[in-house]
Amino acid sequence: EIERKLLVLGRDIYLAVDVSKSMDATDIAPSRLEKVKYELNLLVQQLANNRIGLIAFSNDAFIQSPLTYDSESLQFLIQTLDTRLLPGQGTDVCQALQLAYEKMSRSSDVNTSKIVLVFTAEETGPQGKHALTWKLKMEDFQVFYIGVGSQNGSTIPTDNGVLQTEKGEIVISRLNEPALLKLANETDSKYFRIGDGGIDMEELIKAVNNSQTHRIDTRSVDVANNKYYYFLGIALLLLALDILITYFPSLGHILYICHKDK
């Protein structure tokens, strides 16, 4: 057997998805989160040559899937995203960015392209985490923010009707574009939207594909020394003899006489 090294080029990409209650809003049918899950399945298919992971976050964040080439498993885990996964209220994007930073800093080569796609409708967590944004810039992380929802917003369905405040006021969740644009500016990032202004997924995929690729893996492959060509040569020789005997009967007769004389 012969061992060969295969150089794999691509990117490390974490998909960070907001699973706070605001993602149950229905200003995008059937809901914000369901629309994101649908678009993520298409995105994973388009970016299949890259290593992709999944982060779920609200006021906290956890790894739903580590970086993987297994797009089928990743698509299955995308479908398990639900607003009941994490307790508590609020949306802290920086929790997702910090987790993605820690995971990719440990698992990725220094020359690997590191990308985080953040899907959310709002940002209500602590602001001004300049140390984190500085580290993202210095280590060439690319962060793309995707706002999910509309400016008009909508109510948030619950088992008992719609979400209300403690004072009994109906909660209207609106896309908080100013906060997301501010975050994008702080990290020199790009902003896209899934909402009433259209769906920017094609532009997002183009932006990711236009980012530089680097080595993300080196794989050793054992290649068996192929000896089947001996048998192939014998088969071809017999086939040639069969053609000669079939289409040149006189030659076949001569071969028969020669064999008989022996």
Backbone as JSON, one array per atom type, in Angstrom:
{
  "sequence": "EIERKLLVLGRDIYLAVDVSKSMDATDIAPSRLEKVKYELNLLVQQLANNRIGLIAFSNDAFIQSPLTYDSESLQFLIQTLDTRLLPGQGTDVCQALQLAYEKMSRSSDVNTSKIVLVFTAEETGPQGKHALTWKLKMEDFQVFYIGVGSQNGSTIPTDNGVLQTEKGEIVISRLNEPALLKLANETDSKYFRIGDGGIDMEELIKAVNNSQTHRIDTRSVDVANNKYYYFLGIALLLLALDILITYFPSLGHILYICHKDK",
  "N": [[0.83, -1.19, 0.0], [0.39, 2.31, -0.64], [1.05, 5.37, 0.92], [-0.47, 8.49, 0.78], [-0.52, 12.06, 0.92], [-3.18, 14.27, 1.25], [-4.08, 17.52, 0.5], [-6.37, 19.66, 1.93], [-8.37, 22.29, 1.03], [-10.14, 25.13, 2.23], [-12.56, 26.58, 4.43], [-13.08, 27.39, 7.9], [-16.15, 27.51, 9.4], [-18.5, 28.86, 11.56], [-21.9, 28.65, 12.3], [-23.9, 30.74, 13.94], [-26.77, 30.79, 15.72], [-29.54, 32.56, 16.82], [-31.62, 31.6, 19.42], [-33.49, 32.7, 21.06], [-36.65, 33.78, 22.53], [-37.62, 35.76, 20.84], [-37.2, 34.84, 18.3], [-39.36, 33.35, 17.67], [-41.22, 35.01, 16.61], [-43.59, 36.0, 14.11], [-43.3, 37.63, 11.89], [-41.93, 36.9, 9.72], [-42.9, 34.32, 7.75], [-42.92, 30.73, 8.32], [-42.12, 31.32, 10.9], [-39.53, 33.32, 12.4], [-37.32, 31.71, 13.21], [-37.83, 29.24, 11.96], [-37.68, 29.99, 9.3], [-34.98, 30.72, 9.15], [-33.8, 28.22, 9.62], [-34.56, 26.84, 7.35], [-33.2, 28.33, 5.35], [-30.59, 27.91, 6.2], [-30.17, 25.18, 5.68], [-30.02, 25.21, 2.88], [-27.79, 26.83, 2.61], [-25.75, 25.29, 3.79], [-25.56, 23.23, 1.94], [-24.54, 24.65, -0.22], [-22.06, 25.37, 0.74], [-20.56, 23.08, 1.1], [-17.93, 22.16, 0.84], [-16.49, 23.18, 2.89], [-15.5, 23.27, 6.37], [-17.9, 23.09, 8.79], [-19.59, 24.36, 11.66], [-22.04, 24.53, 14.37], [-23.65, 26.85, 16.42], [-25.83, 27.52, 19.07], [-27.56, 30.19, 20.59], [-28.64, 32.5, 23.15], [-29.1, 34.36, 25.79], [-26.94, 33.05, 26.6], [-24.54, 30.68, 25.27], [-24.01, 27.68, 23.36], [-22.35, 24.79, 21.94], [-23.86, 23.31, 19.31], [-23.13, 21.71, 17.22], [-19.87, 20.55, 16.54], [-17.12, 21.7, 14.44], [-17.37, 20.31, 11.24], [-17.28, 18.08, 8.38], [-19.45, 16.67, 7.75], [-22.21, 17.1, 6.26], [-24.83, 16.12, 6.23], [-25.39, 15.26, 8.87], [-25.1, 17.72, 10.1], [-27.2, 19.18, 8.95], [-29.33, 17.79, 10.03], [-29.04, 18.47, 12.76], [-29.47, 21.19, 12.61], [-32.21, 21.25, 12.22], [-33.07, 20.61, 14.74], [-32.94, 22.9, 16.22], [-34.42, 25.12, 18.52], [-36.52, 27.37, 20.3], [-36.72, 26.69, 22.92], [-34.43, 25.6, 23.81], [-32.51, 26.92, 25.4], [-32.5, 28.34, 28.66], [-33.88, 31.36, 30.15], [-33.96, 34.9, 29.21], [-33.4, 37.33, 26.6], [-30.77, 38.4, 24.29], [-27.58, 37.81, 23.63], [-25.2, 38.5, 21.57], [-22.46, 38.58, 21.72], [-21.78, 36.45, 23.39], [-22.02, 34.25, 21.7], [-20.06, 34.9, 19.79], [-17.76, 34.88, 21.37], [-17.62, 32.17, 22.1], [-17.34, 30.95, 19.59], [-14.89, 32.06, 18.87], [-13.17, 30.95, 20.83], [-13.37, 28.17, 20.26], [-12.5, 27.97, 17.55], [-9.98, 29.06, 17.69], [-8.63, 27.15, 19.11], [-8.94, 24.77, 17.62], [-8.26, 25.24, 14.98], [-5.85, 25.71, 12.37], [-3.27, 28.22, 12.26], [-3.28, 29.46, 9.83], [-5.76, 29.12, 8.81], [-8.87, 30.09, 7.32], [-11.22, 31.82, 9.19], [-14.53, 32.04, 9.96], [-17.56, 33.51, 11.06], [-21.01, 33.3, 11.06], [-23.69, 35.13, 12.04], [-26.95, 34.81, 13.04], [-29.66, 36.64, 13.89], [-32.24, 38.59, 15.56], [-32.0, 40.7, 17.2], [-30.05, 42.53, 19.65], [-29.46, 42.42, 22.87], [-27.7, 42.1, 24.84], [-24.8, 42.75, 26.97], [-23.04, 45.66, 25.98], [-20.14, 46.93, 24.17], [-17.88, 45.18, 24.32], [-14.97, 45.47, 23.83], [-12.49, 44.22, 23.91], [-12.96, 41.65, 22.92], [-13.86, 42.18, 20.26], [-11.56, 43.35, 19.31], [-9.73, 41.2, 19.39], [-10.9, 39.53, 17.5], [-10.53, 41.03, 15.18], [-7.7, 41.22, 15.07], [-6.91, 38.59, 14.72], [-7.88, 37.95, 12.29], [-10.54, 37.06, 12.01], [-13.6, 36.65, 10.27], [-16.68, 38.13, 10.45], [-20.04, 37.82, 9.78], [-23.1, 39.43, 9.92], [-26.49, 38.59, 10.12], [-29.49, 39.94, 9.93], [-32.69, 39.11, 11.16], [-36.0, 39.37, 10.48], [-38.48, 42.03, 10.59], [-38.93, 45.62, 10.27], [-41.35, 46.51, 11.23], [-42.13, 44.41, 12.84], [-43.62, 41.85, 15.0], [-46.05, 40.09, 17.02], [-45.26, 37.58, 19.56], [-45.9, 34.28, 19.49], [-47.26, 32.15, 22.05], [-47.95, 29.3, 24.2], [-50.21, 30.11, 25.48], [-51.41, 32.09, 24.03], [-50.23, 35.15, 23.18], [-46.93, 36.51, 23.77], [-46.48, 38.41, 26.72], [-45.67, 41.28, 28.75], [-44.74, 41.58, 32.27], [-46.55, 43.39, 33.17], [-48.72, 42.93, 31.66], [-48.69, 43.89, 29.08], [-48.67, 43.57, 25.57], [-46.02, 42.04, 23.85], [-44.07, 43.29, 21.26], [-41.93, 42.24, 18.86], [-39.24, 43.58, 17.15], [-37.03, 43.89, 14.36], [-33.82, 44.75, 15.25], [-32.04, 46.66, 13.73], [-30.19, 48.91, 13.94], [-28.52, 48.25, 16.19], [-27.34, 45.89, 15.31], [-26.02, 46.75, 13.0], [-24.2, 48.44, 14.2], [-22.61, 46.6, 15.62], [-21.56, 45.24, 13.42], [-20.02, 47.25, 12.26], [-18.14, 47.63, 14.27], [-16.6, 45.36, 14.1], [-15.61, 45.44, 11.57], [-17.29, 44.24, 9.66], [-19.76, 42.65, 7.49], [-23.21, 43.25, 6.79], [-26.3, 41.54, 6.47], [-29.67, 40.66, 5.48], [-32.62, 38.86, 6.41], [-35.76, 39.21, 5.72], [-38.5, 41.63, 5.55], [-37.4, 43.25, 3.68], [-36.39, 41.64, 1.73], [-34.42, 38.7, 0.92], [-31.15, 38.09, 1.63], [-29.51, 35.89, 1.12], [-28.19, 34.76, -1.12], [-26.31, 36.74, -1.68], [-24.9, 36.63, 0.68], [-23.79, 34.02, 0.59], [-22.17, 34.36, -1.64], [-20.39, 36.27, -0.64], [-19.09, 34.78, 1.36], [-17.93, 32.76, -0.21], [-16.19, 34.31, -1.65], [-14.3, 34.95, 0.16], [-10.97, 34.35, 1.28], [-9.48, 31.13, 0.82], [-7.86, 28.68, 2.82], [-5.46, 26.21, 3.96], [-7.18, 23.7, 5.59], [-7.07, 21.15, 6.44], [-5.09, 18.17, 6.49], [-4.92, 15.13, 5.07], [-4.13, 11.68, 5.43], [-4.01, 9.13, 3.12], [-4.36, 5.76, 2.39], [-3.35, 4.13, -0.41], [-4.04, 1.4, -2.27], [-1.77, -0.82, -3.93], [-2.39, -1.37, -7.13], [-2.96, -4.38, -8.78], [-4.56, -5.45, -10.65], [-4.27, -5.11, -13.33], [-2.88, -7.16, -14.57], [-4.67, -9.29, -14.86], [-6.49, -7.97, -16.43], [-5.01, -7.61, -18.78], [-4.75, -10.26, -19.69], [-7.44, -10.86, -20.16], [-8.02, -9.05, -22.24], [-6.35, -10.09, -24.25], [-7.49, -12.63, -24.72], [-9.97, -11.73, -25.65], [-9.2, -10.5, -28.03], [-8.28, -12.72, -29.49], [-10.68, -14.1, -29.74], [-12.12, -12.37, -31.42], [-10.56, -12.49, -33.73], [-10.85, -15.19, -34.5], [-13.6, -15.27, -34.91], [-14.19, -13.39, -36.96], [-12.36, -13.99, -38.89], [-12.48, -16.75, -40.26], [-10.81, -18.52, -41.69], [-8.31, -18.18, -40.51], [-8.89, -19.19, -38.05], [-9.27, -21.84, -38.8], [-6.7, -22.53, -39.63], [-5.29, -22.27, -37.23], [-6.52, -24.34, -35.88], [-5.67, -26.61, -37.37], [-2.9, -26.46, -36.96], [-2.81, -26.88, -34.22], [-3.77, -29.49, -34.21], [-1.81, -30.92, -35.58], [0.23, -30.77, -33.76]],
  "CA": [[0.0, 0.0, 0.0], [1.12, 3.56, -0.74], [0.41, 6.43, 1.69], [-0.4, 9.78, 0.13], [-1.05, 13.19, 1.68], [-4.14, 15.11, 0.52], [-4.22, 18.87, 1.07], [-7.76, 20.09, 1.85], [-8.51, 23.74, 1.1], [-11.5, 25.56, 2.55], [-12.7, 27.55, 5.52], [-13.8, 26.98, 9.1], [-17.31, 28.39, 9.5], [-19.5, 28.59, 12.59], [-23.22, 29.25, 12.14], [-24.41, 31.09, 15.27], [-28.21, 31.04, 15.52], [-30.3, 33.05, 17.96], [-32.78, 30.76, 19.76], [-34.3, 33.37, 22.08], [-38.09, 33.79, 22.22], [-37.89, 36.7, 19.75], [-37.12, 34.12, 17.02], [-40.68, 32.76, 17.4], [-42.07, 36.02, 15.98], [-44.11, 35.51, 12.83], [-43.26, 38.62, 10.82], [-41.49, 36.1, 8.58], [-43.63, 33.05, 7.86], [-43.9, 30.55, 9.4], [-41.55, 32.07, 12.02], [-38.14, 33.71, 12.11], [-36.4, 30.6, 13.37], [-38.09, 28.24, 10.92], [-37.14, 30.53, 8.04], [-33.53, 30.61, 9.24], [-33.44, 26.81, 9.48], [-34.72, 26.52, 5.91], [-32.11, 28.96, 4.6], [-29.33, 27.28, 6.6], [-30.01, 23.93, 4.94], [-29.54, 25.56, 1.54], [-26.44, 27.38, 2.75], [-24.83, 24.17, 4.05], [-25.37, 22.55, 0.66], [-23.69, 25.49, -1.07], [-20.73, 25.49, 1.34], [-20.24, 21.72, 1.54], [-16.49, 21.91, 0.82], [-15.9, 23.81, 4.06], [-15.79, 22.64, 7.65], [-18.94, 23.96, 9.35], [-20.12, 24.03, 12.98], [-23.3, 25.19, 14.7], [-23.78, 27.39, 17.78], [-27.13, 28.07, 19.47], [-27.33, 31.17, 21.65], [-29.62, 33.52, 23.54], [-28.25, 35.09, 26.73], [-25.79, 32.17, 26.76], [-24.27, 30.01, 24.0], [-23.4, 26.36, 23.45], [-22.06, 24.16, 20.66], [-24.83, 22.32, 18.86], [-22.32, 20.8, 16.41], [-18.51, 21.04, 16.3], [-16.77, 21.82, 13.03], [-17.48, 19.0, 10.6], [-17.57, 17.98, 6.95], [-20.65, 15.84, 7.62], [-23.31, 18.04, 6.03], [-26.11, 15.5, 6.56], [-25.56, 15.36, 10.32], [-25.27, 19.14, 10.42], [-28.55, 19.58, 8.57], [-30.23, 17.22, 11.04], [-28.93, 19.26, 13.99], [-30.11, 22.48, 12.34], [-33.65, 21.07, 12.41], [-33.38, 20.49, 16.17], [-32.91, 24.21, 16.86], [-35.73, 25.44, 19.08], [-36.41, 28.47, 21.27], [-36.75, 26.14, 24.28], [-33.14, 24.96, 24.09], [-31.77, 27.63, 26.44], [-33.36, 29.09, 29.6], [-33.6, 32.79, 30.28], [-34.4, 35.83, 28.18], [-32.34, 38.21, 26.09], [-29.94, 37.94, 23.19], [-26.22, 38.33, 23.77], [-24.43, 38.04, 20.41], [-21.05, 38.42, 22.12], [-21.6, 35.11, 23.93], [-21.8, 33.36, 20.55], [-18.78, 35.24, 19.19], [-16.7, 34.42, 22.28], [-17.55, 30.72, 22.0], [-16.76, 30.64, 18.27], [-13.48, 32.44, 18.94], [-12.44, 29.95, 21.63], [-13.34, 26.88, 19.57], [-11.69, 28.01, 16.33], [-8.6, 29.35, 18.06], [-8.03, 25.9, 19.58], [-9.01, 23.65, 16.68], [-7.88, 25.63, 13.63], [-4.49, 26.12, 12.08], [-3.15, 29.68, 12.26], [-3.5, 29.96, 8.47], [-7.12, 28.78, 8.38], [-9.89, 31.14, 7.27], [-12.16, 31.64, 10.3], [-15.72, 32.83, 9.63], [-18.75, 33.33, 11.91], [-22.25, 33.86, 10.54], [-24.58, 35.33, 13.19], [-28.34, 35.01, 12.65], [-30.38, 37.14, 15.05], [-33.17, 39.7, 15.32], [-31.74, 41.8, 18.12], [-28.88, 42.42, 20.52], [-29.82, 43.06, 24.14], [-26.67, 41.76, 25.82], [-23.88, 43.84, 27.32], [-22.36, 46.27, 24.85], [-18.8, 47.46, 24.4], [-16.85, 44.19, 24.6], [-13.94, 45.87, 22.87], [-11.4, 43.24, 23.91], [-13.34, 40.56, 22.01], [-13.84, 42.66, 18.88], [-10.15, 43.58, 18.94], [-9.13, 39.9, 19.12], [-11.45, 39.06, 16.23], [-9.85, 41.77, 14.12], [-6.27, 40.91, 15.04], [-6.7, 37.2, 14.28], [-8.48, 37.82, 10.95], [-11.87, 36.44, 11.96], [-14.59, 37.37, 9.49], [-18.01, 37.97, 11.06], [-21.15, 38.32, 8.97], [-24.34, 39.52, 10.7], [-27.7, 38.44, 9.31], [-30.67, 40.35, 10.68], [-33.85, 38.28, 10.84], [-37.23, 40.01, 10.91], [-38.91, 43.24, 9.9], [-38.95, 46.84, 11.08], [-42.66, 46.58, 11.9], [-42.16, 43.37, 13.85], [-44.87, 41.11, 15.21], [-46.18, 39.47, 18.34], [-44.55, 36.31, 19.72], [-46.87, 33.28, 19.96], [-46.97, 31.26, 23.18], [-49.0, 28.28, 24.38], [-51.41, 30.75, 26.05], [-51.77, 33.27, 23.24], [-49.03, 35.85, 22.74], [-46.06, 36.89, 24.87], [-46.8, 39.69, 27.34], [-44.8, 41.7, 29.85], [-45.32, 41.34, 33.59], [-47.67, 44.33, 33.35], [-49.82, 42.54, 30.78], [-48.58, 44.53, 27.77], [-48.27, 42.64, 24.5], [-44.65, 42.27, 23.37], [-43.86, 43.34, 19.82], [-40.5, 42.07, 18.58], [-38.84, 44.21, 15.89], [-35.63, 43.74, 13.98], [-33.02, 45.85, 15.78], [-30.94, 46.86, 12.78], [-29.13, 49.81, 14.4], [-27.59, 47.55, 17.07], [-26.58, 44.92, 14.51], [-25.11, 47.51, 12.15], [-23.12, 48.92, 15.07], [-21.72, 45.46, 15.83], [-20.87, 44.98, 12.16], [-19.0, 48.3, 12.1], [-17.08, 47.44, 15.26], [-15.75, 44.23, 13.69], [-15.34, 45.59, 10.14], [-18.03, 43.12, 9.09], [-20.84, 42.94, 6.57], [-24.55, 43.0, 7.33], [-27.29, 41.05, 5.51], [-30.99, 40.61, 6.11], [-33.7, 37.97, 6.01], [-36.94, 39.91, 6.23], [-39.41, 42.27, 4.61], [-36.62, 43.9, 2.63], [-35.83, 40.63, 0.86], [-33.53, 37.71, 1.51], [-29.81, 38.33, 1.1], [-28.71, 34.68, 1.28], [-27.29, 34.59, -2.26], [-25.21, 37.67, -1.48], [-24.11, 36.11, 1.8], [-23.01, 32.88, 0.09], [-21.15, 34.92, -2.53], [-19.38, 36.91, 0.21], [-18.31, 33.72, 2.0], [-17.13, 32.11, -1.25], [-15.14, 35.24, -2.1], [-13.26, 35.04, 1.18], [-9.82, 33.53, 0.92], [-9.4, 29.79, 1.37], [-6.56, 28.26, 3.34], [-5.42, 24.8, 4.33], [-7.94, 23.4, 6.8], [-6.85, 19.78, 6.86], [-4.2, 17.33, 5.71], [-5.36, 13.77, 5.33], [-3.32, 10.59, 4.91], [-4.86, 8.14, 2.46], [-3.66, 4.56, 1.94], [-3.75, 3.74, -1.76], [-3.58, 0.03, -2.54], [-1.04, -1.03, -5.18], [-3.35, -2.07, -7.99], [-2.37, -5.41, -9.62], [-5.6, -6.03, -11.48], [-4.0, -4.94, -14.75], [-2.43, -8.44, -15.11], [-5.86, -10.02, -15.29], [-7.07, -7.2, -17.52], [-4.24, -7.91, -19.99], [-5.12, -11.6, -20.15], [-8.8, -10.78, -20.7], [-7.95, -8.37, -23.53], [-5.73, -11.01, -25.2], [-8.51, -13.62, -25.09], [-10.98, -11.04, -26.45], [-8.62, -10.3, -29.37], [-8.29, -14.02, -30.17], [-12.08, -14.41, -30.09], [-12.49, -11.55, -32.58], [-9.84, -13.03, -34.89], [-11.46, -16.47, -34.89], [-14.98, -15.03, -35.36], [-14.25, -12.64, -38.21], [-11.42, -14.55, -39.87], [-12.63, -18.2, -40.09], [-9.66, -19.24, -42.24], [-7.28, -18.14, -39.49], [-9.3, -20.15, -37.04], [-9.03, -23.18, -39.34], [-5.25, -22.74, -39.59], [-4.94, -22.51, -35.83], [-7.01, -25.68, -35.52], [-4.78, -27.6, -38.0], [-1.61, -26.39, -36.25], [-2.99, -27.52, -32.93], [-3.97, -30.93, -34.43], [-0.51, -31.47, -35.95], [1.02, -30.93, -32.53]],
  "C": [[0.87, 1.25, 0.0], [0.36, 4.63, 0.03], [0.62, 7.76, 0.98], [-1.04, 10.85, 1.01], [-1.97, 14.01, 0.77], [-4.28, 16.44, 1.23], [-5.65, 19.34, 0.85], [-7.83, 21.6, 2.03], [-9.95, 24.11, 1.41], [-11.48, 26.57, 3.68], [-13.33, 26.86, 6.72], [-14.91, 27.99, 9.33], [-18.2, 27.94, 10.65], [-20.78, 29.36, 12.26], [-23.78, 29.49, 13.54], [-25.86, 31.55, 15.13], [-28.87, 31.43, 16.83], [-31.5, 32.14, 18.2], [-33.57, 31.38, 20.92], [-35.75, 33.41, 21.62], [-38.43, 34.74, 21.06], [-37.88, 36.0, 18.39], [-38.41, 33.35, 16.72], [-41.62, 33.75, 16.73], [-42.4, 35.6, 14.55], [-44.13, 36.59, 11.75], [-42.61, 38.05, 9.56], [-42.13, 34.73, 8.74], [-42.69, 31.87, 7.61], [-43.45, 31.18, 10.72], [-40.12, 32.42, 11.65], [-37.2, 32.51, 12.16], [-36.6, 29.55, 12.29], [-37.56, 28.7, 9.57], [-35.62, 30.42, 8.03], [-33.1, 29.16, 9.02], [-33.54, 26.37, 8.02], [-33.54, 27.08, 5.1], [-30.76, 28.33, 4.95], [-29.1, 25.95, 5.89], [-29.5, 24.19, 3.53], [-28.09, 26.05, 1.6], [-25.41, 26.27, 2.96], [-24.55, 23.4, 2.76], [-24.41, 23.33, -0.23], [-22.25, 25.56, -0.55], [-20.19, 24.15, 1.8], [-18.75, 21.43, 1.58], [-15.76, 22.5, 2.03], [-16.25, 23.01, 5.32], [-16.71, 23.58, 8.43], [-19.39, 23.44, 10.72], [-21.36, 24.86, 13.27], [-23.31, 25.59, 16.17], [-25.2, 27.9, 17.97], [-26.89, 29.04, 20.62], [-28.59, 31.99, 21.93], [-28.84, 34.45, 24.47], [-27.02, 34.28, 27.12], [-25.59, 31.47, 25.41], [-23.7, 28.63, 24.24], [-23.24, 25.78, 22.04], [-23.12, 23.11, 20.36], [-24.13, 21.28, 17.97], [-20.91, 21.36, 16.29], [-18.25, 21.14, 14.81], [-16.72, 20.44, 12.38], [-17.65, 19.14, 9.09], [-18.88, 17.25, 6.7], [-21.88, 16.74, 7.49], [-24.67, 17.43, 6.39], [-26.39, 15.57, 8.06], [-25.81, 16.8, 10.74], [-26.67, 19.61, 10.09], [-29.59, 19.01, 9.55], [-30.23, 18.06, 12.31], [-29.53, 20.65, 13.82], [-31.61, 22.37, 12.6], [-34.04, 20.94, 13.87], [-33.36, 21.83, 16.9], [-34.32, 24.62, 17.29], [-35.53, 26.54, 20.13], [-36.51, 28.0, 22.71], [-35.42, 25.5, 24.68], [-32.41, 25.59, 25.27], [-32.73, 28.37, 27.36], [-33.01, 30.58, 29.58], [-34.06, 33.59, 29.08], [-33.2, 36.64, 27.68], [-31.52, 37.56, 25.01], [-28.57, 38.61, 23.3], [-25.35, 37.75, 22.66], [-22.98, 37.77, 20.81], [-20.78, 37.07, 22.76], [-21.3, 34.12, 22.8], [-20.44, 33.62, 19.92], [-17.62, 34.75, 20.06], [-16.52, 32.91, 22.18], [-16.92, 30.3, 20.67], [-15.27, 30.94, 18.25], [-12.67, 31.38, 19.68], [-12.3, 28.64, 20.87], [-12.43, 26.91, 18.35], [-10.24, 28.33, 16.63], [-7.88, 28.07, 18.5], [-7.9, 24.87, 18.46], [-8.47, 23.98, 15.3], [-6.4, 25.95, 13.54], [-4.44, 27.64, 12.0], [-3.44, 30.27, 10.88], [-4.92, 29.69, 7.95], [-8.02, 30.01, 8.34], [-10.94, 30.85, 8.33], [-13.33, 32.6, 10.09], [-16.84, 32.49, 10.61], [-19.93, 34.03, 11.25], [-23.25, 33.93, 11.69], [-25.99, 35.67, 12.7], [-29.14, 35.43, 13.89], [-31.3, 38.28, 14.65], [-32.81, 40.91, 16.17], [-30.45, 41.56, 18.89], [-29.21, 43.17, 21.8], [-28.81, 42.75, 25.23], [-25.78, 42.95, 26.12], [-23.16, 44.36, 26.09], [-20.91, 46.6, 25.21], [-17.76, 46.43, 24.79], [-15.7, 44.4, 23.61], [-12.79, 44.87, 22.81], [-11.69, 42.1, 22.94], [-13.29, 41.01, 20.56], [-12.42, 42.92, 18.4], [-9.47, 42.26, 18.6], [-9.63, 39.33, 17.79], [-10.76, 39.73, 15.05], [-8.4, 41.32, 13.96], [-6.0, 39.51, 14.5], [-7.47, 36.89, 13.0], [-9.75, 36.97, 10.93], [-12.77, 37.3, 11.08], [-15.97, 37.07, 10.09], [-19.04, 38.61, 10.14], [-22.41, 38.29, 9.83], [-25.53, 39.45, 9.77], [-28.89, 38.79, 10.19], [-31.89, 39.6, 10.21], [-35.11, 38.97, 11.37], [-37.53, 41.25, 10.1], [-38.89, 44.43, 10.85], [-40.27, 46.97, 11.84], [-42.79, 45.55, 13.01], [-43.49, 42.64, 13.94], [-44.92, 40.63, 16.66], [-45.42, 38.13, 18.36], [-45.54, 35.28, 20.28], [-46.35, 32.49, 21.15], [-48.09, 30.24, 23.27], [-50.3, 28.91, 24.87], [-51.82, 32.0, 25.28], [-50.53, 33.94, 22.68], [-48.23, 36.29, 23.96], [-46.42, 38.28, 25.37], [-45.77, 40.01, 28.43], [-45.47, 41.37, 31.18], [-46.5, 42.25, 33.87], [-48.84, 44.01, 32.42], [-49.78, 43.21, 29.42], [-48.07, 43.53, 26.74], [-46.9, 43.03, 23.97], [-44.64, 42.25, 21.84], [-42.35, 43.28, 19.57], [-40.19, 42.65, 17.2], [-37.36, 43.97, 15.63], [-34.86, 44.97, 14.43], [-31.8, 46.07, 14.89], [-29.86, 47.8, 13.27], [-28.08, 49.11, 15.26], [-26.72, 46.57, 16.28], [-25.6, 45.62, 13.57], [-23.93, 48.06, 12.96], [-22.11, 47.81, 15.33], [-20.9, 45.17, 14.57], [-19.75, 46.0, 11.94], [-17.83, 48.09, 13.05], [-16.12, 46.32, 14.88], [-15.41, 44.28, 12.2], [-16.03, 44.49, 9.34], [-19.08, 43.61, 8.1], [-22.17, 42.55, 7.2], [-25.48, 42.57, 6.2], [-28.62, 40.94, 6.23], [-31.85, 39.49, 5.53], [-34.97, 38.59, 6.57], [-37.76, 40.56, 5.15], [-38.68, 43.01, 3.49], [-36.01, 42.92, 1.65], [-34.92, 39.69, 1.63], [-32.17, 37.82, 0.84], [-28.92, 37.09, 1.11], [-27.76, 34.46, 0.1], [-26.09, 35.51, -2.14], [-24.3, 37.2, -0.35], [-23.22, 34.96, 1.33], [-21.89, 33.36, -0.81], [-20.02, 35.55, -1.71], [-18.49, 35.87, 0.89], [-17.39, 33.06, 0.97], [-16.0, 33.01, -1.75], [-14.04, 35.42, -1.06], [-12.17, 34.03, 0.87], [-9.88, 32.16, 1.57], [-7.98, 29.51, 1.83], [-6.61, 26.76, 3.6], [-6.21, 24.61, 5.62], [-7.73, 21.97, 7.26], [-5.81, 19.13, 5.95], [-4.52, 15.89, 6.06], [-4.4, 12.77, 4.71], [-4.25, 9.53, 4.35], [-3.99, 6.98, 2.01], [-4.22, 4.14, 0.6], [-3.19, 2.37, -2.05], [-2.87, -0.03, -3.88], [-1.87, -1.91, -6.08], [-2.63, -3.06, -8.9], [-3.39, -6.06, -10.54], [-5.29, -5.93, -12.97], [-3.45, -6.23, -15.37], [-3.62, -9.22, -15.67], [-6.54, -9.29, -16.45], [-6.35, -7.49, -18.83], [-4.59, -9.26, -20.57], [-6.5, -11.58, -20.8], [-8.81, -10.12, -22.08], [-7.35, -9.27, -24.6], [-6.73, -12.05, -25.67], [-9.6, -13.0, -25.95], [-10.49, -10.85, -27.88], [-8.62, -11.61, -30.15], [-9.7, -14.4, -30.6], [-12.53, -13.64, -31.32], [-11.83, -12.09, -33.85], [-10.5, -14.31, -35.4], [-12.85, -16.25, -35.48], [-15.02, -14.39, -36.74], [-13.27, -13.12, -39.27], [-11.42, -16.07, -39.72], [-11.43, -18.98, -40.58], [-8.52, -19.28, -41.24], [-7.6, -19.13, -38.39], [-9.04, -21.57, -37.5], [-7.55, -23.53, -39.28], [-4.8, -23.04, -38.16], [-5.37, -23.9, -35.38], [-6.09, -26.76, -36.05], [-3.43, -27.64, -37.27], [-1.7, -27.11, -34.9], [-3.1, -29.03, -33.08], [-2.64, -31.61, -34.76], [0.37, -31.69, -34.74], [0.59, -32.17, -31.75]]
}
